[in-house]
Amino acid sequence: MAAQDVLGQTARLASSSALLQVLFRVVTFGLNAFTLRYLSRELLGVVNVRLTLLYSTVGFLAREAFRRACLSGSAKRNWTKTINLLWLTVPLGVFWSLILGLVWLYLLEVPDPSVVPHYQAGVVAFGLSAIIELLGEPLWVLAQAHLFVRLKVIAESLSVVSKCILTVTLVILYPHWGLYIFSLAQLLYVSVLVACYVIYFVMFLGSPEATKKSFPVAKVKALLPSFVEDETFVNWKEARLTWSFFKQSFLKQILTEGERYMMTFLNVLNFGDQGVYDIVNNLGSLVARFIFLPIEESFYIFFAKVLERGKTVKDQKQDDVAMAANVLELLLKFVLLIGLTITVFGYAYSQLALDIYGGSMLSSGTGPDLLRCYSLYVLFLAVNGVTECFTFALMCKEEVDRYNFVMLALSFMFLCISYFLTRWYGSVGFILANCFNMGIRIAHSTHYIYHYFRESTHRPLTGLLPSPALLLLYIISAVVTAFSEVLFCCDKGWMARLIHISMGALCLAATLVTMFCTETKLIHFVRSQ
């Protein structure tokens, strides 16, 4: 597939995934606002922090390394061996689910049954849901490798909608069921998700469309593990790369979910405070995750397909190098401007957003400070996602192994800093520690990108430099909206709030106009792709 075709399909995958993340976050946003009226903060804290952490940890440890290894390189490969390798995620998921399930049941603090009923059933259900989802892993990788955009959008949309309908129904009818509600909803979510992939591939394989596309798998039976005579069961090059990524994934999971592990294992916050932190975290990441995560996932595939892993820039096709450098520069500029916009305007509108969303329960106390810090954290997330997706797509096995040692040291530093900052500043300390963590990771990735392109004429890191006029307007907007918050928000009535919102709208409009005038190359890229 030509590099330009890959870019077009990758851009469509990223935009479709972004729309999907909008759905996820808006639904979660609305669901939290709804359940706050019916359920306790403690119950939400157990579900959204502890049980979700169990589910994400099992899934991450069992499949993340396999995904990265099996999505690297061309889609043309021995898919029988790749599918065999991917099926190993299921026994690995069972292993992690059993081990971590026992930890969650017997080594961690058990919530008060009168406040959070049916905790044991919740642990079993969330661990089981991770295993069920892994049953569809070979199909997910096949779909991603061949850029089946519509399948991912439909499958994940149906599963999210099904989960939410069941959750809302049970919360209204049986609020006393406690964790049974979220356990049933989680099991329904993964069941619908896997069923959509299975139904699609059963209908697709053997069809005229599959033949026309020369799809490498011809029969449904080929999706199951199978032995090939006189050949190894798996591709050992992929298996070794998987092991390297597994060691890295283990450390990356600690860095990604570090604050939740701290809450879960060190009890630095009670379940009620965990619930508030998670609500603010979801609100703060509403924009960040529905844009940045799809870009990272989709353009990892683009860079891995266009450039060959482990080769220097001189050994690559120069046309592909030029396209990859141009795309990387524009992606960096795109996410940087989004991150700056959220940081600047998020500071002055955090308290108002929380007051509208959850009332005084969220807008008083540490809630506004949490969201302000998260607005800064979004900027770090924006840059890190793109720089790491390029770095991980190009690193050879030896470089991945070396990076694992960096991640090990960083993990230890992060946990120590998180612990002390949380003791000093409460839940805000988690976000400050995450900013430090992301800053170090960005420094490593930008160093790799700089050295990779050093022997070429391309300088994609210039994407991290906004135009001086736009930077000046960001500074002016930050000052104006901060004064507006002091004068008009948030206990002076709705008229004062409307004035505060109008001031922000004017500053945002001026920023967008300046952006369109000064960043013409970026605007053309976004419109064309």
C-alpha positions in Angstrom: 0.0 0.0 0.0 1.4 3.4 -1.0 2.4 5.8 1.8 -0.2 8.4 0.7 -3.0 5.7 0.8 -1.8 4.7 4.3 -1.9 8.3 5.4 -5.4 8.8 4.1 -6.7 5.6 5.8 -4.9 6.4 9.0 -6.3 9.9 9.1 -9.8 8.4 8.7 -9.1 5.9 11.4 -7.9 8.6 13.7 -10.9 10.9 13.1 -13.4 8.0 13.4 -11.7 6.9 16.6 -11.8 10.5 17.9 -15.6 10.6 17.3 -15.8 7.3 19.1 -13.9 8.7 22.0 -16.3 11.7 22.0 -19.2 9.2 22.5 -17.3 7.4 25.2 -16.5 10.5 27.2 -19.8 12.3 26.7 -21.6 9.1 27.8 -19.3 8.7 30.9 -19.7 12.4 31.5 -23.5 12.2 31.5 -23.5 8.9 33.4 -21.4 10.3 36.2 -23.6 13.4 36.5 -26.7 11.1 36.6 -25.4 8.5 39.1 -24.1 11.3 41.4 -27.8 11.9 42.1 -28.5 8.3 43.0 -25.4 6.6 44.3 -22.7 7.5 46.9 -19.3 8.9 46.1 -17.8 5.8 47.8 -19.5 3.4 45.4 -18.4 5.4 42.4 -14.8 5.5 43.8 -14.7 1.7 44.1 -16.1 1.2 40.6 -14.2 3.9 38.7 -10.9 3.5 40.5 -10.4 0.1 42.1 -12.5 -2.3 39.9 -11.7 -0.4 36.6 -8.0 -0.6 37.6 -8.3 -4.4 37.9 -10.0 -4.6 34.5 -7.5 -2.3 32.7 -4.4 -3.9 34.4 -5.4 -7.5 33.3 -6.1 -6.3 29.8 -3.0 -4.2 29.5 -0.6 -6.8 30.8 -2.2 -9.6 28.7 -2.5 -7.8 25.3 -0.6 -4.5 25.0 2.7 -6.0 24.1 1.1 -8.4 21.6 -0.7 -5.5 19.9 2.4 -3.4 19.5 4.4 -6.3 18.1 1.8 -7.7 15.8 0.8 -4.2 14.4 4.4 -3.4 13.5 5.5 -3.7 9.9 3.5 -4.6 6.9 0.1 -6.3 6.9 1.6 -8.9 4.5 2.9 -11.6 6.8 2.2 -15.2 7.9 -1.1 -14.4 9.6 -1.5 -18.0 10.8 1.6 -17.6 13.1 0.5 -14.1 14.1 -3.0 -15.3 15.1 -1.4 -18.2 17.0 0.7 -15.7 18.9 -2.4 -13.5 19.7 -4.3 -16.4 21.1 -1.7 -16.6 23.9 -3.3 -13.4 25.3 -6.2 -15.6 26.6 -4.2 -17.9 29.0 -2.1 -14.9 29.9 -5.3 -13.0 30.8 -6.6 -15.9 32.9 -3.3 -16.0 34.8 -3.3 -12.2 35.5 -7.0 -12.2 36.3 -6.6 -15.0 38.9 -3.5 -13.5 40.5 -4.8 -9.9 40.6 -8.3 -11.0 41.6 -6.9 -12.7 44.7 -4.9 -9.6 45.6 -8.0 -7.4 45.1 -10.1 -9.8 47.3 -7.7 -10.7 50.1 -4.8 -8.2 50.3 -6.5 -4.9 49.8 -8.9 -3.0 52.1 -12.4 -4.2 51.7 -15.1 -1.5 51.5 -17.8 -1.3 54.1 -20.6 -3.6 52.9 -23.3 -1.2 54.1 -21.8 1.6 51.9 -20.5 -0.5 49.0 -22.4 -3.8 48.8 -21.3 -6.9 46.8 -17.6 -6.1 46.5 -16.5 -9.7 45.9 -19.0 -10.1 43.0 -17.6 -7.0 41.5 -14.0 -8.2 41.6 -15.0 -11.5 39.9 -17.1 -9.8 37.2 -14.5 -7.2 36.2 -11.7 -9.9 36.1 -14.0 -12.1 34.0 -14.8 -9.3 31.7 -11.1 -8.8 30.9 -10.8 -12.4 29.9 -14.0 -12.3 27.7 -12.6 -9.3 25.8 -9.3 -11.1 25.1 -11.3 -13.7 23.2 -11.7 -11.1 20.4 -8.1 -10.0 20.4 -7.0 -11.7 17.1 -10.0 -10.2 15.4 -9.2 -6.7 16.8 -5.6 -6.9 15.6 -6.7 -8.1 12.1 -9.2 -5.2 11.9 -6.6 -2.6 13.0 -3.9 -3.9 10.7 -6.3 -3.7 7.7 -7.8 -0.4 8.8 -11.4 -1.5 9.2 -12.6 1.8 10.5 -16.3 1.2 10.4 -16.1 -2.0 12.3 -14.3 -0.4 15.2 -16.7 2.5 15.4 -19.9 0.3 15.2 -18.7 -2.3 17.7 -17.5 0.0 20.4 -20.5 2.4 19.9 -23.0 -0.5 20.3 -21.1 -1.9 23.4 -21.0 1.5 25.1 -24.6 2.3 24.4 -25.7 -1.1 25.7 -23.7 -0.7 28.9 -25.1 2.8 29.6 -28.7 1.8 28.9 -28.4 -1.2 31.3 -26.6 1.0 34.0 -29.2 3.7 33.9 -32.1 1.2 34.0 -30.6 -0.7 37.0 -29.6 2.5 38.9 -33.2 3.8 38.6 -35.0 0.5 39.4 -32.5 -1.2 41.8 -30.1 1.3 43.4 -29.6 -1.0 46.4 -28.0 -3.6 44.1 -24.7 -1.7 44.5 -21.8 -3.3 42.5 -24.1 -5.8 40.9 -25.3 -2.9 38.6 -21.8 -2.1 37.3 -20.8 -5.8 37.2 -23.7 -6.7 34.9 -23.1 -3.6 32.8 -19.4 -4.4 32.4 -20.1 -8.0 31.3 -22.6 -6.8 28.8 -20.1 -4.3 27.4 -17.4 -6.8 26.6 -19.9 -9.4 25.4 -21.4 -7.0 22.8 -17.9 -5.8 21.8 -16.6 -9.4 21.1 -19.9 -10.4 19.5 -19.7 -7.6 17.0 -16.2 -8.6 15.8 -17.1 -12.3 15.6 -20.3 -11.6 13.6 -18.5 -9.2 11.2 -15.7 -11.7 10.4 -18.1 -14.6 10.1 -20.0 -12.6 7.4 -16.9 -11.1 5.8 -14.6 -14.1 5.4 -15.2 -15.9 2.1 -17.3 -13.0 0.8 -16.7 -11.3 -2.6 -15.5 -8.2 -0.7 -12.8 -10.3 1.1 -11.7 -11.9 -2.2 -11.5 -8.5 -3.9 -9.3 -7.1 -1.1 -7.1 -10.3 -1.1 -7.7 -10.7 2.6 -5.0 -13.0 4.0 -7.5 -15.1 6.1 -9.9 -17.1 4.0 -12.0 -19.1 6.5 -13.4 -18.7 9.9 -11.5 -21.8 11.1 -8.2 -19.9 10.3 -9.0 -17.5 13.1 -8.5 -20.3 15.6 -5.0 -21.5 16.7 -3.6 -24.0 14.3 -0.3 -25.9 13.7 1.5 -25.6 10.4 3.4 -28.8 9.3 7.2 -28.4 9.5 6.9 -24.8 10.8 7.0 -23.2 14.2 3.8 -22.4 16.0 4.5 -18.7 16.2 6.8 -16.2 14.4 9.7 -16.1 16.9 10.8 -12.6 15.7 7.3 -11.3 16.7 7.5 -13.3 19.9 10.8 -11.8 20.9 9.6 -8.3 20.1 6.4 -9.0 22.1 8.6 -10.0 25.1 10.5 -6.7 24.8 7.3 -4.7 24.6 5.8 -6.7 27.5 8.6 -5.6 29.8 8.1 -2.1 28.6 4.3 -2.4 28.9 4.5 -3.5 32.5 6.4 -0.3 33.4 4.3 1.9 31.2 1.1 0.7 33.0 2.6 1.7 36.3 3.4 5.2 34.9 0.0 5.5 33.1 -2.2 4.3 36.1 0.3 5.2 38.8 -2.1 7.4 40.9 -4.7 4.6 40.9 -2.2 2.1 42.1 -1.2 4.5 44.8 -4.8 5.0 45.9 -5.5 1.3 45.8 -2.4 -0.1 47.5 -1.3 2.7 49.8 -4.8 4.1 50.9 -3.6 7.7 50.5 -7.2 8.8 49.8 -10.5 7.3 51.1 -13.1 5.9 48.7 -15.1 9.1 48.7 -12.1 11.2 47.8 -11.2 8.6 45.2 -14.7 9.1 43.7 -14.3 12.9 43.4 -10.8 12.5 42.0 -12.0 10.1 39.3 -15.0 12.4 38.4 -12.6 15.4 38.0 -10.2 13.2 36.1 -12.9 12.1 33.6 -14.0 15.7 33.2 -10.4 16.9 32.7 -9.7 14.2 30.1 -12.9 14.6 28.2 -11.2 16.6 25.4 -7.7 15.1 25.8 -8.5 11.5 25.4 -11.0 11.7 22.6 -8.4 13.5 20.4 -5.0 12.5 21.6 -5.5 8.7 22.2 -7.0 8.0 18.7 -4.2 10.0 17.1 -1.6 8.0 19.0 -3.1 4.6 18.2 -3.8 5.4 14.5 -0.5 7.2 13.6 1.5 4.5 15.4 0.2 2.3 12.6 1.0 4.9 10.0 4.6 5.4 11.1 5.1 1.6 11.5 3.9 1.0 7.9 5.6 3.9 6.2 9.1 3.5 7.8 10.9 0.3 8.6 11.7 -0.4 12.2 15.4 -0.4 13.2 16.7 1.3 10.0 18.4 4.7 10.0 16.9 7.6 8.1 19.5 7.1 5.3 18.4 3.5 4.7 14.7 4.4 4.3 12.9 5.5 1.1 13.4 9.2 1.1 9.9 10.0 -0.2 8.5 8.1 2.8 10.9 9.9 5.2 9.8 13.3 3.9 6.1 12.3 4.3 6.7 10.9 7.8 8.6 14.0 8.9 6.0 16.3 7.5 3.1 14.4 9.2 5.0 14.3 12.5 5.7 18.0 12.4 2.0 18.9 11.7 0.8 16.4 14.3 3.0 17.9 16.9 1.7 21.4 16.0 -1.9 20.2 16.1 -1.8 18.6 19.5 0.3 21.4 20.9 -2.3 24.0 20.0 -5.1 21.9 21.4 -3.1 21.4 24.6 -2.3 25.1 25.0 -5.9 26.1 24.4 -7.1 23.7 27.1 -4.4 24.8 29.5 -5.0 28.5 29.1 -8.8 28.5 29.2 -9.1 25.5 31.6 -7.5 27.4 34.4 -10.1 30.2 34.5 -13.2 28.0 33.9 -12.5 24.9 36.1 -14.6 26.1 39.1 -17.5 27.1 36.9 -17.5 23.8 35.0 -17.5 21.8 38.2 -20.2 23.9 39.8 -22.5 23.4 36.8 -21.7 19.7 36.5 -21.9 18.5 40.1 -22.8 21.4 42.3 -21.0 22.3 45.5 -19.9 18.8 46.1 -17.4 19.2 43.3 -16.8 22.9 43.1 -15.9 23.3 46.7 -12.8 21.8 48.3 -10.0 20.5 46.1 -12.1 20.0 43.0 -11.3 23.3 41.2 -7.5 23.0 41.9 -7.6 19.4 40.6 -9.1 20.5 37.4 -6.8 23.4 37.0 -3.7 21.2 37.4 -5.3 18.7 35.0 -5.6 21.4 32.4 -1.8 21.8 32.5 -1.4 18.0 32.5 -3.3 17.9 29.2 -0.6 19.9 27.5 2.0 17.2 28.6 -0.3 14.4 27.4 -0.7 16.1 24.0 2.9 16.2 23.2 3.9 12.9 24.8 1.3 10.9 22.8 2.6 11.9 19.4 6.3 11.8 20.2 6.1 8.4 21.8 3.9 6.9 19.0 6.7 7.8 16.5 9.5 6.6 18.8 7.9 3.2 19.6 7.0 2.7 15.9 10.7 3.1 14.9 12.7 1.6 17.8 14.4 -1.8 17.1 14.3 -4.6 19.7 17.6 -3.5 21.2 16.5 0.1 21.6 13.2 -1.1 23.2 15.2 -3.1 25.7 17.4 -0.2 26.5 14.4 2.0 27.0 13.0 -0.5 29.4 15.8 0.4 31.8 14.9 4.0 31.5 11.3 3.2 32.2 12.3 1.2 35.3 14.2 4.1 36.8 11.4 6.5 35.9 8.7 4.2 37.4 10.6 4.2 40.7 11.0 8.0 40.7 7.4 8.5 39.8 6.1 6.3 42.6 8.3 8.1 45.1 7.4 11.6 43.9 3.7 10.6 43.8 3.8 9.4 47.4 5.5 12.5 48.8 3.5 15.0 46.7 0.3 13.3 47.7 1.2 13.5 51.4 2.0 17.3 51.0 -0.7 18.4 48.5 -3.4 15.7 48.6 -4.9 14.5 45.4 -3.4 17.4 43.5 0.0 15.8 44.1 -1.0 12.9 41.8 -1.4 15.3 38.8 1.8 17.2 39.6 3.7 13.8 39.7 2.1 12.9 36.4 3.3 16.2 34.8 6.8 15.3 36.0 6.5 11.8 34.6 5.3 13.0 31.2 8.0 15.7 31.0 10.7 13.1 31.4 9.1 10.8 28.7 8.8 13.8 26.3 12.4 14.6 26.8 13.4 11.0 25.9 11.2 10.9 22.8 12.2 14.3 21.5 15.9 13.3 22.0 15.3 10.1 19.9 13.4 12.1 17.2 16.2 14.7 17.0 18.9 12.1 16.6 16.8 10.1 14.1 16.4 13.0 11.7 19.8 14.6 12.4 21.4 13.3 9.2 18.5 14.5 7.0 17.2 17.9 6.1 13.9 17.4 7.9 13.3 19.0 11.3 9.8 17.8 12.5 10.4 19.1 16.1 9.8 22.6 14.8 6.1 21.6 15.2 6.6 22.3 18.9 7.1 26.1 18.2 3.8 28.0 17.7 3.9 31.4 15.9 4.9 34.4 18.1 1.6 36.1 17.4 -0.4 33.1 18.6 1.8 32.7 21.7 1.2 36.3 22.6 -2.6 36.0 22.2 -2.5 32.9 24.5 -0.8 35.0 27.2 -3.3 37.8 26.9 -6.2 35.4 27.0 -4.8 33.7 30.2 -4.5 37.1 31.9 -8.0 38.4 30.8 -9.8 35.2 31.7 -8.1 35.0 35.1 -9.2 38.5 36.0 -12.6 37.7 34.7 -12.9 34.7 37.1 -11.9 36.8 40.1 -14.5 39.5 39.2 -17.4 37.5 38.0 -17.2 33.9 39.2 -18.7 31.9 40.7 -20.9 33.1 43.6 -22.2 36.4 42.1 -25.2 35.0 40.2 -25.9 33.8 36.7 -25.6 37.2 35.1 -22.0 37.4 36.3 -21.3 33.9 35.1 -22.6 34.8 31.7 -20.3 37.8 31.5 -17.4 35.5 32.5 -18.3 33.0 29.8 -18.6 35.8 27.2 -15.1 37.0 28.1 -13.8 33.5 27.5 -15.7 33.1 24.3 -14.3 36.4 22.9 -10.7 35.4 23.8 -11.2 31.9 22.3 -12.6 33.4 19.1 -9.6 35.8 18.8 -7.2 32.8 19.4 -8.9 30.7 16.7 -8.8 33.5 14.1 -5.1 34.1 14.8 -4.6 30.3 14.5 -6.2 30.2 11.1 -4.2 33.2 9.9 -0.8 32.1 11.1 -0.9 28.2 10.9 -2.0 27.9 7.3 0.1 24.7 6.6 -1.6 22.9 9.6 -5.1 24.1 8.6 -4.5 22.7 5.1 -3.4 19.4 6.5 -6.4 19.1 8.8 -8.8 20.0 6.0 -7.2 17.6 3.4 -6.9 14.6 5.7 
